[in-house]
């Protein structure tokens, strides 16, 4: 009993360390990975260099190289060529936390973009910032209208003015249309997840009780809101189409792996909240990158979808209530039914892989 209590105490202590640098990723050293390996999948600099279409109207700015402008942004950001760094500094002062509008997605075919930023600090006096208005206008150069998707309700946005925040007014941003799609965040989501996990762990096998707990958690409602908002965003860039599960190049197993790594990981990929924090703690120099591990041939084969069929269409989910399902593989993974289903899926996967090898062998034989 004493040994069991000691182990429980150790687990509890290690699960809530005060310092990030004391966490296990800083000590994990697998024999087949080197700390000198490339870290991460991309960066603003690499993204900009790879997409030549950006170079006509967009530039890479290092205005935030010392993180003084925006602590939560990386040192380099992509902004319109028609704006200089002095203008960006003024815009940063007008946006909450210094998070001025920057590019985060570019559609190669139609040139449409997705930006990210925080709320403008208009306040109760409805302050304006000419530089901010100029920057947003430059970002939709050549387009009739841009869309601002505000994840607050209209009432919440109005109330934010009383505390110094606010939103982009129609009179000052005439080429932008604001769309409100309220999404819960922070404590509300945490409480919802706690209720869902509790429901999934209920072994009473009472149907009414299970359905009641599931409904009270409101988890599926949050999922529906997130999916419909993502769909709205996709429509705003003409990134619209109908697709199907075969369009996913990876399997559910990869999503499960990522979900698990967020909570307990040997890798430093999900440590800290910003580029600045990761640099200060030396995360990229002293921990291994999960994505580089997943790119190893064996891992890559395991997590790929053997039935994958490439498509240029968007993967368009149905957000109707009857279409939404609880993620059984994650939330109900410990049930007997889920384990049997996993075994069946693995067997199907192996059969498909073997069939693919035979087909390839036959094709090579015919060619020779």
C-alpha positions in Angstrom: 0.0 0.0 0.0 2.9 2.4 0.8 4.4 1.8 -2.6 1.1 2.4 -4.3 0.6 5.6 -2.5 4.1 6.7 -3.4 3.5 6.0 -7.0 0.2 7.9 -6.9 1.9 10.9 -5.3 4.6 10.9 -8.0 2.1 10.8 -10.8 0.1 13.6 -9.2 3.2 15.7 -8.7 4.5 15.1 -12.3 1.1 15.9 -13.8 1.1 19.5 -12.5 4.7 20.8 -12.6 5.3 24.5 -12.1 8.0 24.8 -14.7 7.6 23.8 -18.4 11.3 23.0 -18.6 10.9 20.3 -16.0 8.4 18.4 -18.2 9.2 15.0 -19.7 9.8 16.3 -23.4 13.0 18.0 -22.2 14.3 14.6 -21.1 13.0 12.3 -23.8 15.8 11.1 -26.1 14.7 8.4 -28.6 17.6 6.6 -30.3 16.3 7.2 -33.8 15.8 11.0 -33.6 18.3 13.8 -33.3 17.8 17.2 -31.7 19.5 18.6 -34.8 16.6 17.4 -37.0 14.4 20.0 -38.6 11.8 21.2 -36.0 8.2 21.7 -37.1 6.5 21.5 -40.4 6.5 25.1 -41.6 7.0 28.8 -40.6 5.9 32.1 -42.1 9.3 32.4 -43.8 9.1 29.0 -45.3 5.4 29.4 -46.2 6.1 32.7 -48.0 9.1 31.3 -49.9 7.1 28.3 -51.2 4.1 30.2 -52.5 5.4 32.4 -55.3 1.9 33.8 -56.0 2.1 35.8 -52.8 5.1 37.8 -53.9 3.3 40.3 -56.1 1.0 41.7 -53.5 2.4 40.4 -50.1 5.6 40.7 -48.2 7.3 39.1 -45.2 7.7 41.6 -42.4 10.0 41.2 -39.4 8.5 44.1 -37.5 7.8 41.8 -34.6 11.3 40.3 -34.5 11.7 41.1 -30.8 8.1 40.3 -29.9 7.6 43.9 -28.6 4.7 44.6 -31.0 2.7 41.5 -30.3 4.0 38.9 -27.7 1.7 36.2 -29.1 2.8 36.5 -32.8 5.9 35.0 -34.4 8.9 37.2 -35.3 7.9 37.2 -39.0 4.4 37.8 -40.5 3.0 38.2 -44.0 1.4 41.6 -44.8 0.4 43.6 -47.9 3.3 45.1 -49.9 1.6 48.4 -49.9 2.0 48.8 -46.2 5.2 49.7 -44.3 6.3 48.6 -40.8 5.6 52.1 -39.3 2.0 51.6 -40.3 1.9 48.2 -38.7 3.2 49.5 -35.4 0.3 52.0 -35.3 -2.2 49.4 -36.2 -0.9 47.1 -33.4 -1.6 49.8 -30.8 -5.2 49.8 -32.1 -5.8 46.1 -31.7 -6.1 44.1 -28.5 -2.8 42.5 -27.4 -1.1 44.0 -30.5 -2.6 41.3 -32.7 -2.9 43.4 -35.9 -4.4 41.7 -39.1 -1.9 39.2 -40.7 -2.3 36.6 -43.5 -2.6 33.0 -42.4 -4.1 31.3 -45.6 -3.8 32.0 -49.3 -6.0 30.2 -51.9 -3.6 29.6 -54.9 -6.4 29.5 -57.5 -8.6 32.5 -56.7 -6.2 34.5 -54.6 -8.6 34.8 -51.7 -7.1 35.0 -48.3 -7.9 34.4 -44.6 -6.5 36.8 -42.0 -6.4 36.7 -38.3 -6.5 39.6 -35.8 -8.0 40.7 -32.4 -10.8 43.2 -31.8 -10.1 46.9 -32.5 -9.9 49.1 -29.4 -12.6 51.6 -30.5 -14.1 52.0 -27.0 -17.2 53.9 -26.0 -16.0 57.0 -28.0 -15.8 54.9 -31.2 -12.2 55.8 -31.9 -10.8 55.4 -35.4 -7.4 54.4 -36.7 -6.8 55.5 -40.3 -3.8 53.1 -40.6 -6.0 50.1 -39.5 -8.6 51.1 -42.1 -5.8 51.4 -44.8 -4.4 48.0 -43.9 -7.7 46.2 -44.1 -8.4 47.9 -47.4 -5.0 46.8 -48.8 -5.7 43.2 -47.8 -8.8 42.9 -50.0 -7.2 44.8 -52.9 -9.2 44.0 -56.1 -12.1 42.4 -54.2 -15.6 43.8 -53.9 -16.0 42.9 -50.2 -14.3 41.3 -47.3 -15.9 39.4 -44.5 -15.2 39.8 -40.8 -16.3 36.7 -38.8 -16.7 37.8 -35.2 -17.0 34.8 -32.8 -18.9 36.9 -30.4 -22.6 37.7 -30.4 -23.6 41.2 -31.6 -24.6 42.0 -28.1 -21.2 40.9 -26.7 -19.4 43.0 -29.3 -21.4 46.0 -28.3 -20.7 45.4 -24.6 -17.0 45.1 -25.3 -17.0 48.8 -26.2 -17.7 49.6 -22.5 -14.3 48.0 -21.6 -12.3 49.6 -24.4 -12.8 47.0 -27.1 -15.3 47.0 -29.9 -15.7 46.1 -33.6 -15.2 47.5 -37.1 -18.0 50.0 -37.9 -19.7 50.0 -41.3 -18.9 53.7 -41.9 -15.2 53.3 -41.4 -14.8 49.9 -43.1 -17.3 50.2 -45.9 -15.8 47.3 -47.9 -16.1 44.8 -45.1 -19.2 43.0 -43.9 -19.3 41.8 -40.3 -20.8 38.4 -39.5 -21.4 37.3 -35.9 -21.2 33.6 -35.0 -21.1 33.3 -31.3 -18.7 30.5 -30.0 -18.3 29.6 -26.4 -14.7 29.7 -25.1 -12.6 29.2 -21.9 -14.5 28.1 -18.8 -17.7 27.2 -20.6 -16.0 24.8 -22.9 -14.0 23.3 -20.0 -17.1 22.7 -18.0 -18.8 21.1 -21.1 -15.9 18.7 -21.6 -15.9 17.7 -17.9 -19.6 16.9 -18.1 -19.0 14.9 -21.3 -16.2 12.9 -19.8 -18.2 12.2 -16.7 -21.1 10.9 -18.9 -18.8 8.6 -20.9 -17.5 7.1 -17.7 -21.0 6.4 -16.3 -21.3 2.6 -16.1 -24.9 2.5 -15.0 -26.0 1.4 -18.6 -29.2 3.5 -18.3 -30.2 4.9 -21.7 -32.2 7.8 -20.3 -29.5 8.8 -18.0 -26.8 8.6 -20.7 -28.8 10.7 -23.2 -29.7 13.2 -20.5 -26.0 13.6 -19.5 -24.9 13.9 -23.1 -27.4 16.6 -23.8 -26.7 18.5 -20.6 -23.0 18.6 -21.5 -23.8 20.6 -24.7 -20.7 19.2 -26.3 -22.3 18.3 -29.6 -23.8 21.8 -29.7 -20.3 23.3 -29.4 -19.1 21.0 -32.1 -21.9 21.9 -34.4 -21.2 25.7 -33.9 -17.5 25.2 -34.7 -18.2 23.2 -37.8 -20.8 25.6 -39.1 -18.5 28.6 -38.5 -15.7 26.9 -40.3 -18.2 26.2 -43.2 -19.1 29.9 -43.2 -15.5 30.8 -43.5 -15.0 28.4 -46.3 -17.9 29.9 -48.2 -16.4 33.4 -47.8 -13.3 32.3 -49.8 -15.2 30.3 -52.4 -13.5 27.2 -50.9 -16.7 25.3 -51.3 -17.6 21.8 -52.6 -18.9 18.4 -51.5 -16.4 15.7 -50.5 -16.2 12.4 -48.6 -14.1 10.4 -46.1 -11.8 9.1 -48.9 -10.6 12.7 -49.4 -8.7 12.5 -46.1 -5.1 11.5 -46.7 -4.8 10.3 -43.1 -6.8 7.9 -40.8 -8.7 8.5 -37.6 -5.7 7.0 -35.8 -3.7 10.1 -36.5 -6.4 12.4 -35.0 -6.5 10.1 -31.9 -2.7 10.3 -31.7 -2.7 14.1 -31.9 -5.5 14.4 -29.3 -3.6 12.2 -26.9 -0.3 14.1 -27.5 -2.0 17.4 -26.5 -2.6 16.1 -23.0 0.5 13.8 -22.4 3.4 13.8 -24.8 7.1 12.9 -25.1 7.5 15.7 -27.6 7.6 19.5 -27.2 5.3 20.4 -30.1 2.3 21.4 -27.9 4.3 23.1 -25.1 3.8 26.8 -24.4 1.3 29.3 -25.8 3.4 31.3 -28.3 6.6 31.4 -30.3 8.1 33.8 -27.8 7.6 31.4 -24.9 9.0 28.5 -26.9 12.1 30.5 -27.7 12.6 31.6 -24.1 12.6 28.0 -22.9 14.6 26.6 -25.8 11.8 24.2 -26.8 13.0 23.7 -30.3 16.6 23.2 -29.2 15.9 20.8 -26.3 12.9 18.8 -27.2 11.9 16.6 -30.2 9.2 17.5 -32.7 6.1 15.3 -32.9 5.5 15.9 -36.6 9.1 15.0 -37.5 8.5 11.7 -35.7 5.2 11.1 -37.5 7.0 11.7 -40.9 9.2 8.6 -40.4 8.3 5.9 -43.0 6.7 3.4 -40.6 4.7 6.0 -38.7 3.6 7.7 -42.0 2.4 4.4 -43.4 0.5 3.5 -40.3 -1.4 6.8 -40.1 -2.1 7.2 -43.8 -5.5 6.3 -45.3 -5.0 3.4 -47.8 -8.3 4.3 -49.6 -7.2 7.9 -50.1 -8.5 9.6 -53.3 -7.0 13.1 -53.8 -9.5 15.9 -54.5 -9.2 19.7 -54.9 -12.7 20.2 -53.4 -13.1 21.2 -49.8 -14.1 18.5 -47.3 -17.6 19.7 -46.6 -19.2 18.3 -43.4 -22.9 18.1 -42.7 -23.7 20.1 -39.5 -27.3 18.8 -39.2 -28.0 17.5 -35.7 -28.8 14.0 -37.0 -25.4 14.0 -38.8 -23.3 14.7 -35.7 -21.9 11.8 -33.7 -19.9 11.6 -30.5 -16.3 10.8 -31.3 -16.5 7.2 -30.1 -12.8 6.5 -30.8 -11.7 9.2 -28.4 -14.4 9.6 -25.7 -15.5 5.9 -25.6 -12.2 4.3 -26.3 -12.3 2.1 -23.2 -15.5 0.4 -24.0 -15.5 -3.2 -25.3 -17.4 -2.3 -28.4 -14.8 0.3 -29.4 -11.9 -2.1 -28.9 -13.6 -4.7 -31.1 -14.3 -2.0 -33.8 -10.6 -1.0 -33.7 -9.5 -4.6 -34.3 -11.9 -4.9 -37.2 -10.6 -1.6 -38.7 -7.0 -2.7 -38.4 -7.8 -6.0 -40.1 -9.6 -4.1 -43.0 -6.6 -1.8 -43.2 -4.1 -4.7 -43.5 -6.3 -6.3 -46.2 -6.4 -3.1 -48.3 -2.6 -2.7 -47.9 -2.0 -6.3 -49.0 -4.4 -5.8 -52.0 -2.4 -2.7 -53.0 0.9 -4.6 -52.9 -0.6 -7.4 -55.0 -2.0 -4.9 -57.5 1.4 -3.1 -57.8 3.2 -6.4 -58.2 0.8 -7.5 -61.0 1.3 -4.1 -62.8 5.1 -4.4 -62.6 4.9 -8.0 -64.0 2.8 -6.8 -66.9 5.2 -4.0 -67.7 8.2 -6.3 -67.8 
